[in-house]
């Protein structure tokens, strides 16, 4: 730069000389001493700006660009096309602390269409736009929708606006250094049922944090119950199921019987974390019994409780009077049906409650179970086939062939089954098995087999048809609930 100052004013104003000889290394040092006329030409400014070594460290590039723009003629920053090209050229470094927007003229920064494009597509921040746009609700809403971090830079009167707050909660992205924080939301808005309900659906972590700073209201208790008892519908149920302990950290909820009952229904383990007073409440014990609970297990869970027998009997009465507790438990945790007594498991309303929300009730309950066929003699060979029909539509076919009292082959075929009329159709897609002494091996297959049955399906015989013919019958064994 010191050497370049020795160049005559005529050459420093010669566009061809500047573009051919001076754009390259040390461009940012030379540019401030070229003529004012050339520093006011947008094509020259863009050429110099683009010539900064892209391999340099990001902070070196930002420093070089800042020197160039500080020296550029003021008129170029009134040109909308130039400003957009400049923004695109520096887009990669905007996130690293280089905001070209600050050099743009007040007229450009007050242009709504241009500023919105920069905010939505180029990563501009709300603080960079004109004061008029910062106070425009519609503009701020669009800015917050594009990046939730812009909410933090909005004027206070708009940060307390419910619509803008909803946009903040619903935003899909935030700047890394300015993530979502529930404390950005005012106390008055956190007391609003709509805001809390939206927070519960969109950001469960923030909803749990909000419980510690939210003023109790008539709607808040029901929202807490909904959060843990509304699977796969309106809330991220699995998150609340995994983080139910957080609800016990709040004094507001740990002694509320309705909330504790909802937590226990949602997660059986919640019972042992409840207070002793709650563990001796027959209604809470009944909620735990809905997952399966014996008197002996109750005594082990609550060794410090008194009058176990009396509380357990009262809880049984509550459960008998409120069968919906069982339905609620198996709806929330379908696997909990396995812990219930067999007579309760076989109740149609109970197993439908367990499987209906998973869309598994497509296969008649009367066909669930295992069917077995055996043929062979004592001296030469035998064949064993076993068909297992599971309530979720999965089928397994076990086949074992023995020759000369030595195992010839053993295979398990897996797939799905469906029923239409008197025909069960199994479509097998995987197999696991071996021949003779080889190792078991998984294989992909495409095999379709049909089975038919006659008479009452609760006691019928099932015969195999289709790919292989058998004159023998598939005799159904007594129902195996472990299947």
N, C-alpha and C positions, 0 to 999 in steps of 0.2 A: 504493500500500500504506500509506503514511503517513496519507493522508487517510482510508482505510478504517478505520484504528485509532480514529478519532473516532466511528465508528458504534457505537451501543449494543450491549451483549452480546445483548440480545433480538433485534435485527435480524440480528446475525451468526449467530444460531441459527435464523433464520426461513428455512425451505427455499424458500418461494415467492419471497421477496425475493432470496435468493442466486441462484437459478436464472434469474430474470427480469432481474436488473440487473447481476449481477457476473460472469457467465460470458461471456467474449469476450476482448477485448484485455486484456493484463496479468493474465490469469487466474492464471498461475503465481505472481504477486506477491501477489495478494489471497488465494488459497486458504490459505496458511499461517496467516492470522489469523482465519479463520472458526471457528465453534465446534468443539470436539472431537467433539461428537455428529455433526455433518454430515461431518466429515472421516473418520468411521468408517462412513459409509453407502456401500456399493459403487456404487449408481447415481449418487450425487453425484460420487464420485471418477472414475468412468468418463466422466461428462458433462464434468467439468473437464478431464480428460485429453484427451478428443476435441476440446475447444474450442481447443486450441493451434493457432495459425495454420499451416495446412499449407503455405503458400507461403514460410514462413521458411527460412532456411538450415538445413541438417541439424543443424549443431552447436547452433544456437539452439533448435531443437526438442528436442534431446537434453537440453540444460541445463534447459529449461522442464519437461520430463517428470520429470527427476530431482528438481527442487524439489517437484513435486506429490507424487511417491511418497514422498519423504522426510517430507512432512507428513501423509500419509494415516495413518489409524488402523491399528494393527498387526493388528487382527482381520480386516480385509479380505483380508489375504494368507494367511489360513487357509482361504479359500473357493476351492475348486477351479474352480468355474464363473467366478468373478470373475477368477482368474489366467489362465484360458484366454482370456477376452474381452480382457483387458489385453494378452496376448501377440499376439492377432490384430490388435488396434488398432495395435500398434507394429511389426508384422512387417516393414514396408518399411525401417525404420531399424535393424533388428537387425544387418544386415551392416555398418552404418556405426558400430558401436561402442556400441549401446544394448542392454544385456542385462537386460530386466525380470526375468529369472529370479532375479537376486541379491536382489531384495526379497521373494521368496516365502518362506514359512515353511519351517522344516526339515522339517516333516511333509509339505508339498507336494513339496519337492525330493527326498524319500525315497519318494514314491509312484511305483512302477515304471511303471505304465500311463501316468500323466500325463507323467512325465519322458521316457518313450520317445516319446510323441506329439510332445512339444516338440523332441526331438532329431531325429526322423525327418521331421517335417512343418514345424516352425517354425524350424529352424536353430539350436537350442540347442547349446551346446558341452558336451563331456563334463566339463569342469572345473566346470560350474555345478551338477551333480547332487550328491547326498549322497555321503559317503565310502563308505557301504555299497554303493551302486550302482556307484561307480567301481571297486570291487574285485570286482564280480560279473562273471565271465567272459562269461556269456551276454548280459548287458546291454551290456558293452563291445563284444562282437562285433557286436551289432545297431547300436550307435552308429558303429562303424568302417565297417560296410557302407553306412550311409546317407551318411557323409562320411569319407573317408580321413584327413582332418586330425585327427580325434578320436584316432587312433592315437598321436599325439605327446603327448596329455594323459593317456594311460593309465598306470597304475602300471608300474614297471619289470618286475615279475614277469609282467605280462600282455604287455608289449611283446616279451618273449623267448619268448612262447608261439607255437608254430607255427601253430595255428589262427587266432589273432588276426592274425598276420603275413600269412597267406594272404588274410584279409579285407582287409588294408591294400593288398595288391598288386591284388586284384580290384575294389577300390572304383571306382565310376564317376565320382565327383566329389570335389574338394578345395576348401577355401577358398583364395581367391586368394593371401592372404598366407602360407598354410601348404601349399605344394604337396608332391607326392610327392618324397621324397628317399631314395635307396637307402641312404644312411648312417644312416637311422633304424633300419635292420635290423641286429641284432647280428651279430658275426662268426661266432658258432656257427650261426646260422640261415642266413647266406650260404654256409656250407659244406654245407648240406643240399641234396641233389640235387633233392628235390621243390620246394623254394623256388626254386632257380635255374631249374628247368625252367618253373615257372609264370611267373617273371620274364621268361624268354626269350620266352614266348608273348605275355604281356600288355603288357610294357613293354620293348621292345628297346633303347631308349636307356639305360634303367637297367641292363639286362643288360650292355651293353658297359661302362658305368661300373663295374659290380660286378666285372668281370674284373680291374680294377687293384687291388682291395682284398680279393679273395677268396683264401683259402688254397687252394693247389692240392690237388685231391683226385683219386682214381681216376676219378670220374665227370665231372669238369669238362672234360677234353679231349674226351670224346665229345659233351658238350653243345655245345661250340664247333663241332665238325664238323657236328652236327645243325643248328645255327643257320643255317649257310650252304648246307646240302645237303638241305633238307627243304621244297621249294617247295609252296605252296598246300595244305599239309596241317596241320602243327602249329605253324608259326612264321610271323611276318610276313616272308616271304622277301624281298620287294622292298626292305624297309628294310635288311636285312643285305647285300643285293646292292649297295645304294647306299653303305653305310657299312663296306665290307669293309676299308678302310684302317685303321680303328680297331683291328683285330685285329693289324696289324703294329706298332702302337705298344707292344704289350706284349712285353717280352723273353721272356716265358714261351712265346709262340706263334711269334714270328718265326723261330725256329730249329728248330721242331718240324716234321719232314717230313710227318707225317700231316696236321697242320693246314694247312700251306702247300699241300699237294696238294689238300685240300678247297677252299681259297680259290681256287686256280687253276682247278679244275674249275667252280666257281661263277661266276667272273669271269675271263675271259682276261687282262684288263689287270693282274690281281694279280701275274702272273708278273714283270713288269718292276720291281715294287716289292719282290720277294723279295731276300734276301741273295745275294751272288755264290756262296756255297757251295750254296744251294738251287737257283740257276739252272744249276748244273753237275751237279745230281742227275738221272740219267736218268729216274727216276720222276716228278719234277716236270716235266721237259721233256715227257715223254709225256702228262702231264695237259694241258699247253699245246697239244700236238699234237692233242689230241682236239677242239680248237676249229678246227683247221686251222693248220699251220705248216710253211713250207718251210725248207730249210737256209739259204737266203739271208736270210730273215726272222729266223731264229734268230741268225744272226751280227750282224744289225743290232740286235736286242733286247739281246744280251749281248756287246758289243764287247770287254769285258775278260775274258771267259771264255777258257780255253785248250782246245785240242783240240776244236774245234767238231764236226769230222767224226766223231770217235770218240763223243762224247756223243750226237750226233744219231742215229747208227746204233744205239747202245744203247737210246735212247728208242724208236726204231722197233720194236726187238725187244720191248720192254716193252709197247708198244701192241698189237702183234700177239698177244702172249700174254694181254693183258687187254683184250679188246674191250669189256668193261663200262665202261671209261673213256669211250669214245665215247658209249655209251648214257647215262652219267651226265651228260656235258656237254650233250647235246642235250635231256635231260629238264629240266635246270636252265635252259638258254638255247636254246629251240627255234630261234631265228634263227641259231644257230651252225651249223646244218646247211648253210647256204649257203656256208660257208667250207671245207667238206670236199671232198675230191676227188669227182668225179661217180660213180665206182664205189662209193664209200662212201655217198653220198647215196641211191643206188638200192637199197641193202641194206634189205630190208623191215623188219628189226628196228630199224634206225637211224631211218627216217622214222616208224615207229610210236612209237618212244621220243620223237621230237620233237613229235608231234601228239596222242598219246593222252591226256596229262594235260589237254589243252585241249578234250577231247571233240570232236576234229575228224575222227576216223576213222569217217565215215559214208558216204563216197563212194569207190567202187572206184578204186584207183590206176590201173588200166588205162584209165580214161576221162579222166584228167587231161590237159590240153593244149589245143591250138587246132584248130578245124575251120574250113575256108574254102570258100566257094562264090562262083563268079564266072560271070556270064552277060552277053553283050553283043557288039556288033559294033564294028568299027573306025570306022564312019562315023556311027552315030546315037546309041546310048545303051549304058549298061552298069550293072550292079548288082553290088556287092560286099558280101557278108555274111561276118562272121567271128564264130565262137562260141568263147569261152574258158571252160573249166571249171577252177576252181582247187581245190586239195585241201582248203581250209577251207570249201567249200560255197558260195563266191561265184561268180556267173556274170556274164560281160560279153558283150553282143551288139553288135558294131559293124556299122552299116548305112550304105552310101554309094551314092547314086543319082546317075547322071550322064546328062544329056540334051544333045544337040547339043554334045558335048565340053565342056560347062560343068557345074560341080557344081550339082546341084539341091538335095540335102540330105545332111547327114552327122549321124548320131546314134549315141550310145553308150547302151545300156540296161544297168542294173545291178540285180542281184537275187540270189536264191538258187536252187540247183538240188538236185534229188533224183532218185533212180533207182528204178524198180520194174519188174521184168521186163525187157523190151526198150524201155522208154520212159523218156526223161529229161524231167522236167518242170521248166521254168524259170519262176519267178515274179518279174517285174520290178516294182520299186517306184520307181526313179529313172531319169531320162533327162537326158542332156546333149547338146545339138546345136543345129542351125540349119537354116533353109531359105534357099537362095540366098545372099545376101550379108548376112543378118542376123547379129547377134552370138550366140555360144553362150549357151544359157540352161538352167538346171536346172529340172526339173519333177518333180512327184510323179505317178506313174502307177500303174495297177493292171492289169497285163497278164500273162496266163498263156499260155505256149507249150509245146507238147509236141514232142519229137524222138524218132524211133525208130531203132534200129540192129538189124542182123541179123548172125548169124555170130559169129566170134571177136572179142571186143571189143578185142583187141590189134591188129587189122588191119582192122576193119570199116569199112563206109561208113555214114554217118548221114544219114537223110532227115528233112526237116522235115514235120511234120503239124500239123493243128489250125487255127490262125487263118488261115494261108495255105498253099496247096498248091504244092509244087514237084515236078516230075518228075525234076529233076536230083538228084544226090547230094551230100551233104556229104563231101568227101574230107579225111581227116585228114592233116595234115602231120607230118613227123618231130617227135617230142616236143621241146617248147621248155621247157627247165628254168627259164629266166628268168621264165616266166609264173607 
